[in-house]
Each structure stands twice: as structure tokens, then as C-alpha cells.
Amino acid sequence: MIPSTAPPFAMTRWVAQTRENYVSVTPYNYTATSIHGFQGTHQPAIWMGESGQVVVSPGAGEVRPKFEDRGMAFSHDDEVVSASYYSVEMDAVEGGRILAEQSATSRVGHLRFTFFGTRTPYVLVEATRASVLGYLDPSNLTYPDGTVLIDPERKEICGKNPERQDFIIQPISTPATRWSGYFCARFDAPFSSWGTAQNGTLSEGSTYSSGAMLSGWATFHPQLRQVNVRIAVSFISIEQAKRNLDIEIPDGQPLEDTAKETRAAWAEKLDRIKIEGATSEQKEVFYTGFFHTLQYPYEQGEYGRYYSGYDNAVHDGISYSGYSNWDTYRAEWTWLILFAPERIPGMVQSMLQDYKEACLLFIFVADKALMISFRLRGETNIMVSKFLFLLHSLTAILQIGTHADSLIAEAVLKGISEFDLDIAWEAVHKDAVQPPVNDTTTVYADRQENVDYEVRAGLSSVVVEHGWVAADVHSEAASRTLGYAYDDYAVSVFAKLLGKTDDEAFFRNRSLINPFTIFNTQTGFMEARYANGTWAGPDVGWTEGDKWAYTFDVVHDIPGLIERRGGNASFVAFLDEHFEGGHNDHTNEPSHHIPYLYALAGAAFKSQERIRQIAADNYNATIYGLSG
């Protein structure tokens, strides 16, 4: 996580920029010694890329548009960090100091720069940059063409940025060719001079430019000591960005009021839990974790409208993106139902809108294992070993399964049904029975390029005939087999709630049979199988885990697993072997439920012991205090 400033579920998060981000690199790193600007980021996770970001960089003296030239030294001693307010004092490149203060609403960043002993102050707004593709080679670049428009009379610098680093893994049938992130920055001080910059070359007096590596800038009176800038973001248009600005942070609103409103939004959630008996450090760990749980899914709608990359059109309705379902269906969704129930109908409806526009309920939306759908940016394909977000137009094949099925079923089971149940059933049922295009010839490897939506890969062949995904046809076959079985169980629950008894029986039966088609009775572990039924070996077919983690991954039928492991006593001993042998990997989700399983085998005291030890080992109040 990064020390971002924004309210819960914000469309855009604002953070000090210490490096240029891409897949595996975030905009802020604690080890950095210089700040190069303040970035409105849409990077949903470190293993996903950036899209449509905008960077605001203060300076003094010569205007410096290049990232490597504009860095200003800082110390963490001079930072103030909270969810609603951030500030830092930096050394200006040509002498003096600049104090930057930052707050934000969902779609608007609010920044204030105070200049101490500097030369002529300026602010640069970066629209586009060289964009890194993938994560293996930082020199693998593309150069998105953006636009900058400057209106000195209105004291505005606006533009668009079509950067979408994950476009190389988007499904080929919905490339989201018209997508862009739009922005409009409005200042409270008159411009002394202005211009655009492209690839480091300044064009003073220019009020319009388009192309790659593009920025706009404005200088201010040499005696000016403070300037405020509010910068709104939209996925619809520049005009919508201006509307977002006027609605969320109107002219004349001080930064203190913005920070107060955002702080109140966090307090409304965090104050719902009161902790007794904890140390200050334990409270800090807990509430930091609580803060993390309310980042995603994030808002993509803009006051009744949203852009969909599935059909490159603007629609009426509510919209969210960044679901990361593979990572979140186990516990995060339940947490959101408890602490943000007012958001759940809109989040589910957003998934159903994606379904109607693309005719699929994506894994990312629903889960980590199969696909990621980012409606904002278009879709991407990232295989089964990552996780999926239904980000409104980016379906990424990162992980396995269609865990949106689980999200919808759980919401309805817990009394949330303010969305179209008929469309929800149609979408969930389609997930469970319709294989992807070219199913028998596409491996769906992690981040595989030039393929289409993954959904439940393997459903057209061996799964229907024998119950398992074949390891010689698809990647991560064993994890897929178990993930599909759980999703079938979720479908059966939803069918029961709707009174569809035949569907309930069919999917319940399949969910209880299929996972054990890969249980190797000779070894006592789950193991991938080839299409002909032979075992593929203990190290084949896993998604971010191994045979130890996934042998426990029959979460909907633990009694069946206990029986196959020889009963309660034998199962408890197996759990002991798992933990004492160093096999538990709390850095990734497949292991998170395992310590709780003792309780289902009559040894709840051991669950208590293991959970307390895991909490002590994996969480603390330092910058290294979050395992994973």
C-alpha cells in the first residue's frame, strides 16, 4: 500500500511521486530521497499497471518537465501522513524550500504549495510520459499521445492521458480504443507566463499541444508565496472533470475544509469499531488494516454516468472498478457487507452492467484467479495466478475461477438484493456453463497476450467429462479445478435462494464431486491431472501456492476433506505438519483460511494459537508491517 490521500472507495488516490510507476513498481517508495510531484493514481495494485494518471509538480526557477530533473530532496521527518491530509517540505532544486500539502475527494485532488526563499514559483501538470509495458524490462516503452489545453483567463490547465499500461493483456474482442483519463487543474492565482512542454522542450505561450511526453505549466508572480490547485479527474471528458471539480471542491473552499470532509468520511467507518485492551501499536495495526479494506472496489461512476470500455460508450448508472475478486472473495467482501452495506448494491449492479455490455461476468470482477475486468481502462488478460477485478473494461486473465458468483450469492444470502436478480442469475449461470472462446487451444498463462476473455477455461472438455481441468491443456489446472468447484457451490446457493431447485441440485452435486477428482489417495494431497487421467506431479498446476495450501482449499466441503484425510485426529495432525513444517505462506491468500480449519476438526484451541502467532509474525506498526 502507498500513503495515499483520498476518501473510502475513491476514484483517484493522490500520493507523493518518488518514482515512475508500472507493473511491480508503485509511485511512492519509502526508501526514496526525492519527490518529483504529486500523482493522481489509478494503479489498483502493484502487480497491475497505471492508467490515466496525472502528476502535479511544483517548482521554482527554470521549469523542469523531465522526471529526472525535477526531483526535490526531502526527509521523512518533514512528512505528515494520514488518510485525509499529507504534507511534506522539500528542497527546491534552485534553492529555498517548498511546502506541499495535499487532500482529496473521490475525483478531485486538492494541493497547496507554499514557497520559502525560492526563485519564481511555477506548477507543472504532466499529461503523458513514456509508459513501461509489463514488468520484466523497464526499457520496453510505448509513448501515449495526450492533450494539454491552457486557459490563462480561467487559470486552468486541462487535458487527457490515454496511458493504459495493461493494454497488452486486454481481451482482443473489447480493446477499449476510446479510453482516456481526463483532467482539469484550476489554480487560485493568476498566471504570469504559461506554456507546454514536449519531451523536455518548452514552448512558452503555447495554450494547446498534443503528443507524447507532454506537460502544461504556469509560472506565478515572483513574490507569490502560496498557490492552491484543485485538479479533477474524469473517465468521460474534460467537461465532466470540470463538473466533478465544481461539485466536490467548489471555488473558494480551503484545503482545511477538504481535509476535514475526507477525515469525517474515514471516521464514519473506522469509528464503528471500538477496541478495548489493545496497546497503541495494536490499535495502529488494526485501524491501518481497516483503512486498507476500504480502498476497493473504487468508484468509477461520475454522478450518474460512467464510461464502459466494453463498448466504448458512456452509460447512465453507478459504476465501480478494481474488485480483485480472487483476493477478496474469501473475507474482504464479507467485511464490506458488514461495514459498507450501502455500497454493495451498487457494486453488484456495476458487475451486472459489465455483464450486459460484454456478455460476461468476469473473474477479475469476481475473482483473482481468472480475469480482471477494469471497466475504466478497457480489459486486460492476466492469468490464473493473479487476481481479477471487474474494473469496468479491463478484463485481465490473472487468476482462476469466476468468483463474482460468490460475491453475488453471498450478498443475496445476507439480505442484499437491490439489484436485478434475473440478470444476476443469467450472468452467474453463464459463468458456470459457458466455456471461453478457443477453450481447447488456449493455455491462458499468466499475463498471456493476444487472447480473449478467460472465464472458466477448460469447461468445454475434460471438466464436463471428468471433473478436472487438464494440466496439459491449461495453466494452473489444479487450482482452477478447486476454484471452479467452490464457484459451483456459490451458484447452487444462489439457485436455492431463487427457488431454482434443479439448478441447485446440479451445481451442488458438481461442487462436491469435482474437487476430489484431483485428490490423490496415495499421497493424501491434491494433485493436477492430465487429460488422460494420469497424475501431473505435485508441483504442477498451482496458482500462487503449492500442494500444501491447495489441499486445504475445499472450503465449501471441509467435512468431506476431513473424511478423506482419515478423520478429525488425522486432519489435525495434518494441519500440525503443515504449520510446523514451514509450509504455511501467509503472504498470499490461498493460505489465509487454513489456521481456522482446526476448529472444524474439534481443535479450536489450536486455531486460537496459530492465529495469534500469525498475527504477531506478519503484522506490526512499521513500514514493513504488512506481510505479502
VOZA-810264 format. One record per residue (C-alpha): x, y, z. Coordinates in steps of 0.5 Angstrom, whole numbers, plus 500, padded with zeros to 3 digits. Each point is the difference from the previous one (the first is absolute). Layout:
BEGIN
XYZ ...
This chain:
BEGIN
500500500 502507499 499506505 494503495 495505502 493499498 493498503 498493500 499497493 503506497 500500492 507503501 505500505 506505501 507499502 507503500 503497494 507498501 501495494 496499494 496494501 498494496 498493501 504498506 502507502 496505504 500507499 503501507 505496504 503502507 507499498 500506495 503506502 497505495 493502498 498501493 493502500 493498503 497495496 492498499 501493499 495494498 505495501 496494503 505496503 508499499 499494495 496505496 502506495 498507501 494503495 498507499 504504506 502507500 506503504 500507503 508502501 501507504 507503499 504507500 504503494 501496494 494496498 502493500 496495497 504494500 499495506 508499501 501508500 494502505 501495506 501504506 503497507 496499506 500497506 495495504 501505506 496505496 494496498 494500503 496494497 492498501 495497496 497507499 506505500 507499498 506506501 507500498 505505500 505499494 507504498 498504494 505498494 503507499 500502508 495501505 494495503 493498497 495498505 495496496 493498504 495495497 493498501 495497495 493498499 498494496 501503493 504507502 507501503 501506504 507502500 503507504 507502498 504505505 507502497 505503505 506503498 499498492 501503494 494501495 495494502 496496495 496494500 501494494 494496498 502493497 495497495 504495497 507496501 504494497 496494502 503494502 497493498 500494504 505500506 506496497 503505496 499507502 503502494 494497496 497507499 494503496 498507499 493502501 497506497 497505504 497507500 501506504 496507500 501506504 495506501 504505504 494504501 497495504 506498503 499492497 505495497 496494498 501494495 500493499 504494501 499493497 505496503 498493502 506496502 496494500 497500493 505495497 496495504 493502499 495496496 500500493 493501499 499506504 506504499 497507503 503504495 497507502 502499507 504506504 501503506 498508500 502505505 499508501 504503505 497507503 505505504 498506504 506504498 501504493 505497495 506504499 502496494 498493497 501495495 501493498 506495500 501494496 506495501 503506504 500505495 496506503 495504495 499507504 493503499 497494497 493498502 499494496 504494499 499492498 505494500 505496504 503502507 496506500 499505506 497507501 503505505 499507503 504505504 498505505 502507503 507499502 497503507 495495501 501495506 494496499 495497495 495495500 498495495 494495499 500495495 494496498 501493496 494497496 500494495 495503496 502507498 504507502 493503500 498494505 506501504 498508501 494498502 503495505 504506503 494504501 496495503 506497505 504506502 497507497 504506499 502503507 500494504 506500504 504494501 499499507 492499498 502495495 504496505 495501506 495497495 504494498 502499507 493499502 499495495 505496503 498501507 493498498 502493498 506499505 496502506 495495499 505495504 503502507 506496502 501498508 506497503 505501494 506504500 501506496 504496495 495495499 495505499 504504495 501493496 492499501 498506497 505500495 498494497 492502501 503506495 503495495 493497500 496506497 504501494 497496495 496499496 500507499 495505497 500501492 494503499 499507500 494503502 495495497 504499494 506495498 505498494 500493498 506497497 496494497 496504495 504507500 494504503 497504505 494497504 496502506 500497506 505498506 507497499 506497504 506497498 506496503 496495503 506495500 496494502 505495500 503503506 494503503 494495500 503496506 499505505 500507497 493500497 497498507 504505503 497505495 493497501 501502508 503507499 498503494 493496498 497507497 506498495 498493498 494501495 504505496 506495500 496494498 496505495 506502497 502493498 494498497 501507496 506497498 497493498 495504496 505504496 505494499 495494501 505497505 501500508 507501500 504497505 504506502 494503502 498494503 507497502 507500500 501493496 497501493 499507498 501507502 495505497 501507500 495504497 503506501 506498495 498495496 501493502 507496501 502493500 504498506 500492501 497496506 506502504 498507502 493502502 494504496 497506501 494502496 503506498 495502495 503499494 507496501 499493501 506497502 502493500 503500506 497494504 496495500 492499501 494504500 500503507 495505498 495494501 502500507 499508501 493500498 498494503 503502507 496507499 493497499 501495505 501505505 494504498 503505495 496500494 499507497 503498493 497496494 499493503 498497493 506503497 505498505 497492499 501501493 507502501 502495505 497494497 504502493 507501504 498492502 499497494 503504494 507499498 504505497 502501493 505495497 500497507 504494498 505503497 502506504 504499506 498506504 507501503 502506505 499506496 499497493 500505495 495500494 495495503 492502502 496499506 502494504 494499505 501492501 505498496 499492499 493500501 499497492 504494501 502496506 497504505 493498498 502493498 504498506 500506505 507503500 504505496 505496496 507503501 503498493 494505497 500506505 505503505 498500508 496494499 499497507 499507503 495501494 496493502 499502507 498508499 495497495 497496505 500505505 496505495 495494498 499500508 498507500 496499493 496495504 499504506 497506495 496495497 497498506 498507502 497501494 496493500 503497495 501493503 502496493 506505499 501500508 501492500 504500493 505505503 500498507 502493497 505502496 504504505 500494505 503496495 505503495 505503506 501493502 502497493 506503501 501497507 506495499 498495505 507497500 504507502 494503504 501506496 496504495 504499493 499502493 498495495 501500492 494499495 501492500 499500508 508499502 503504505 504506498 504500506 500504507 503507497 495501494 494504499 500505506 498507501 505504505 500494504 502492501 497494501 500501508 496507499 495497495 499493503 496504505 496504495 494497500 497505504 493498499 500493502 505499506 497494503 501497493 507501500 501498508 497494498 505498494 506502505 497495505 496504505 501505505 506498503 504498494 498507497 502504506 507496499 500502493 499507502 505500505 505497495 498506495 502505505 506497504 503498493 500507498 495499494 495506502 501506496 496506503 503505495 495497495 492499500 500492499 502499507 496505504 495496502 504494502 501501507 493501501 499492498 502498507 493502503 496496494 504494503 499500507 506504502 498507500 505502506 506499494 496505496 501505505 507498501 502500493 496507498 503504506 507497497 499502493 497507502 507501504 504498495 497503494 498507502 503506504 499507500 507502496 500501492 502492500 494498504 495497495 502493497 499499493 
